[in-house]
Amino acid sequence: MAPSQDPKAGFDVGNIDEVIHGRIRLGIMAYLSSVEAADFAEIKAKLQTTDGNLSVHLRKLEDAGFVQVEKTFAGRKPLTRAQLTPKGREAFIAYLDQISALVALR
């Protein structure tokens, strides 16, 4: 089969977004894609992770512009809420497309 006809020729592992690809970050992106916004405790419970681990991964997604994090107070209690940005939603869809292309090769 000629390289141009090989379905594997169209897949480039370099196109998989490394920021999203980590297990916790992927979980954050997947969860936030299904809700308008979520608070820190809700995300932590869904992903069964620690405060510190979740904070680090949220920051990485925030630094990439994929997630917007808002910190407020409810009385004296801190409240952290996160939501996908439009850029994050586009990046997540592109990520899913790349993974779908990889799975289609099996």
C-alpha positions in Angstrom: 0.0 0.0 0.0 1.4 3.4 -0.9 2.1 5.8 2.0 -0.6 8.2 0.8 -3.2 5.4 1.0 -2.1 4.2 4.5 -4.7 5.3 7.1 -1.9 5.4 9.7 0.0 8.1 7.7 -2.6 10.8 8.7 -2.1 10.3 12.4 0.6 12.3 14.2 1.2 11.6 17.8 2.7 15.1 18.1 -0.8 16.5 17.6 -2.0 15.1 21.0 -2.1 18.0 23.4 0.3 17.3 26.2 -1.4 19.8 28.5 -4.7 17.8 28.4 -3.3 14.3 28.1 -2.4 13.8 31.7 -4.9 11.6 33.6 -6.1 14.3 36.1 -6.1 17.1 33.5 -8.0 14.9 31.1 -10.5 14.2 33.9 -10.9 17.9 34.7 -11.5 18.7 31.0 -14.0 15.9 30.5 -15.9 16.8 33.7 -15.9 20.5 33.0 -17.1 19.9 29.4 -20.3 18.4 30.8 -21.1 21.2 33.2 -21.3 25.0 33.1 -18.9 25.3 36.1 -17.9 23.2 39.1 -16.5 24.0 42.5 -13.1 22.6 43.7 -14.7 20.1 46.1 -16.9 18.7 43.4 -14.1 18.2 40.9 -11.9 16.7 43.7 -14.6 14.2 44.6 -15.3 13.2 41.0 -11.6 12.7 40.2 -10.7 11.2 43.6 -7.6 13.2 44.0 -5.9 15.4 46.6 -6.3 19.1 47.1 -2.6 19.7 46.1 -2.7 17.5 43.1 -5.9 19.1 41.8 -4.6 22.6 42.4 -1.4 21.8 40.4 -3.4 20.4 37.4 -6.0 23.2 37.5 -3.2 25.8 37.4 -1.6 24.1 34.4 -4.9 24.1 32.5 -5.4 27.7 33.6 -2.0 28.8 32.4 -2.7 27.2 29.0 -5.9 29.3 28.8 -8.1 26.1 28.8 -9.8 26.7 32.2 -10.9 29.8 34.0 -10.6 29.6 37.8 -12.5 32.1 40.0 -11.8 32.3 43.7 -14.3 34.0 46.0 -15.6 33.6 49.5 -18.9 32.3 50.8 -18.9 34.1 54.2 -15.4 33.4 55.4 -15.0 30.1 53.5 -13.0 30.2 50.3 -14.8 29.0 47.2 -12.9 28.0 44.0 -14.9 27.4 40.9 -13.6 26.4 37.5 -15.1 26.3 34.0 -13.8 25.6 30.5 -12.9 28.6 28.4 -13.9 28.7 24.7 -10.3 28.0 23.9 -10.4 25.0 26.3 -13.5 23.6 24.8 -11.9 23.8 21.3 -8.7 22.2 22.6 -10.7 19.4 24.2 -12.6 18.7 21.0 -9.4 18.7 19.0 -7.9 16.3 21.6 -10.8 13.9 21.3 -10.6 14.0 17.5 -6.9 13.1 17.8 -7.6 10.2 20.2 -10.5 9.0 18.0 -8.1 9.0 15.0 -5.6 6.9 17.0 -8.3 4.4 18.1 -9.6 4.1 14.5 -6.2 2.7 13.5 -6.5 -0.4 15.7 
